[in-house]
Amino acid sequence: MTTCEETDCENEAAVELHVPWSDNMLVCTAHARVWAQKDGVVPEPLDEAADDWR
């Protein structure tokens, strides 16, 4: 499993973020919830973590 791409976070990545002004990112659910509130960011749960993203 991949780790979250946010700095200093060692949680497992569970969501791919499609960020229009940057590259896509793989992040944990906690960081995904924060990022998903920004305009234009689209979160897509990874297949193995879909149950955790509610």
TORDRENTI-917505 format. One record per residue: y, x, z of N, C-alpha, C, O in turn. Coordinates in Angstrom, 2 decimals. Layout:
n_north|n_east|n_up|ca_north|ca_east|ca_up|c_north|c_east|c_up|o_north|o_east|o_up
Y|X|Z|Y|X|Z|Y|X|Z|Y|X|Z
...
This chain:
n_north|n_east|n_up|ca_north|ca_east|ca_up|c_north|c_east|c_up|o_north|o_east|o_up
-1.19|0.85|0.00|0.00|0.00|0.00|1.24|0.89|0.00|1.24|1.98|0.56
2.27|0.41|-0.61|3.53|1.13|-0.72|4.41|0.84|0.48|4.38|-0.26|1.02
5.20|1.82|0.89|6.13|1.58|1.99|7.46|1.08|1.45|7.78|1.26|0.27
8.21|0.46|2.32|9.53|-0.08|1.99|10.44|1.05|1.49|10.43|2.15|2.03
11.23|0.76|0.47|12.12|1.76|-0.12|13.45|1.89|0.61|14.26|2.75|0.25
13.70|1.07|1.61|14.94|1.19|2.38|14.87|2.45|3.25|13.80|2.81|3.75
15.98|3.11|3.42|16.06|4.34|4.19|15.59|4.12|5.62|15.96|3.13|6.26
14.76|5.03|6.11|14.26|5.04|7.49|13.38|3.84|7.83|13.22|3.53|9.01
12.81|3.16|6.86|11.91|2.05|7.13|10.50|2.47|6.71|10.29|2.94|5.60
9.57|2.29|7.62|8.19|2.67|7.34|7.26|1.47|7.23|6.04|1.64|7.21
7.81|0.26|7.16|7.01|-0.95|6.99|6.44|-1.01|5.58|6.93|-0.35|4.67
5.38|-1.80|5.42|4.78|-1.95|4.10|5.67|-2.80|3.21|6.29|-3.77|3.67
5.74|-2.45|1.94|6.49|-3.24|0.97|5.74|-4.54|0.71|4.52|-4.53|0.55
6.47|-5.64|0.67|5.85|-6.94|0.44|6.56|-7.73|-0.65|6.05|-8.75|-1.13
7.73|-7.26|-1.05|8.56|-8.01|-2.01|9.18|-7.04|-3.01|9.66|-5.97|-2.63
9.18|-7.44|-4.28|9.94|-6.70|-5.28|11.27|-7.43|-5.47|11.30|-8.63|-5.74
12.35|-6.68|-5.33|13.68|-7.26|-5.52|14.17|-6.92|-6.92|14.15|-5.76|-7.32
14.62|-7.92|-7.64|15.24|-7.72|-8.94|16.75|-7.73|-8.70|17.35|-8.77|-8.46
17.34|-6.54|-8.76|18.76|-6.35|-8.44|19.51|-6.08|-9.75|19.26|-5.06|-10.39
20.42|-6.97|-10.15|21.07|-6.84|-11.45|21.93|-5.58|-11.61|22.10|-5.12|-12.73
22.47|-5.03|-10.54|23.36|-3.88|-10.65|22.65|-2.57|-10.32|23.29|-1.52|-10.22
21.31|-2.62|-10.14|20.56|-1.42|-9.77|19.12|-1.57|-10.25|18.75|-2.57|-10.87
18.31|-0.56|-9.95|16.88|-0.64|-10.27|16.21|-1.63|-9.33|16.71|-1.91|-8.24
15.07|-2.17|-9.74|14.27|-3.02|-8.87|13.81|-2.19|-7.67|13.66|-0.97|-7.76
13.60|-2.86|-6.54|13.20|-2.19|-5.31|12.00|-2.89|-4.70|11.86|-4.11|-4.80
11.13|-2.11|-4.07|10.02|-2.66|-3.29|10.40|-2.51|-1.83|10.62|-1.40|-1.34
10.47|-3.64|-1.12|10.92|-3.62|0.27|10.02|-4.49|1.15|9.23|-5.30|0.65
10.15|-4.31|2.46|9.42|-5.14|3.43|10.06|-6.52|3.50|11.14|-6.74|2.95
9.40|-7.45|4.16|9.93|-8.81|4.23|11.26|-8.88|4.97|12.13|-9.67|4.60
11.44|-8.06|6.00|12.70|-8.09|6.75|13.87|-7.69|5.85|14.90|-8.37|5.84
13.74|-6.61|5.12|14.81|-6.18|4.23|14.97|-7.14|3.05|16.09|-7.35|2.58
13.88|-7.71|2.58|13.97|-8.66|1.46|14.79|-9.88|1.84|15.57|-10.38|1.03
14.63|-10.36|3.07|15.38|-11.54|3.50|16.89|-11.26|3.51|17.69|-12.13|3.19
17.26|-10.05|3.88|18.68|-9.68|3.89|19.19|-9.57|2.45|20.23|-10.14|2.11
18.45|-8.83|1.61|18.87|-8.63|0.23|18.91|-9.93|-0.56|19.78|-10.11|-1.42
17.98|-10.85|-0.28|17.89|-12.10|-1.04|19.12|-12.98|-0.86|19.32|-13.91|-1.65
19.92|-12.72|0.14|21.13|-13.50|0.37|22.30|-13.04|-0.50|23.34|-13.71|-0.55
22.15|-11.91|-1.18|23.22|-11.40|-2.03|23.15|-12.06|-3.40|22.06|-12.31|-3.92
24.31|-12.35|-3.97|24.39|-12.99|-5.28|23.64|-12.21|-6.35|23.83|-11.01|-6.50
22.80|-12.89|-7.09|22.11|-12.30|-8.22|20.79|-11.64|-7.90|20.03|-11.34|-8.82
20.47|-11.39|-6.63|19.23|-10.72|-6.28|18.10|-11.76|-6.24|18.22|-12.81|-5.61
17.02|-11.43|-6.93|15.87|-12.35|-7.00|14.67|-11.67|-6.34|14.22|-10.63|-6.82
14.16|-12.24|-5.24|12.97|-11.68|-4.60|11.69|-12.22|-5.22|11.58|-13.42|-5.51
10.73|-11.35|-5.43|9.43|-11.76|-5.95|8.35|-11.17|-5.05|8.14|-9.95|-5.06
7.66|-12.00|-4.28|6.62|-11.49|-3.38|5.52|-10.78|-4.16|5.12|-11.24|-5.23
5.05|-9.68|-3.63|3.91|-9.00|-4.23|2.67|-9.85|-3.98|2.58|-10.53|-2.96
1.72|-9.83|-4.89|0.53|-10.68|-4.79|-0.16|-10.58|-3.45|-0.54|-11.60|-2.87
-0.33|-9.38|-2.94|-1.06|-9.20|-1.69|-0.25|-9.60|-0.46|-0.81|-9.66|0.64
1.02|-9.89|-0.62|1.87|-10.24|0.53|2.50|-11.62|0.41|3.37|-11.96|1.21
2.09|-12.40|-0.55|2.72|-13.71|-0.80|2.67|-14.63|0.41|3.60|-15.41|0.63
1.62|-14.56|1.21|1.51|-15.44|2.37|2.53|-15.11|3.46|2.86|-15.96|4.28
3.02|-13.86|3.48|3.97|-13.44|4.50|5.41|-13.81|4.15|6.29|-13.75|5.00
5.63|-14.19|2.91|7.01|-14.45|2.44|7.25|-15.95|2.40|6.98|-16.61|1.40
7.75|-16.47|3.51|8.03|-17.91|3.59|9.37|-18.13|4.20|9.80|-19.27|4.36
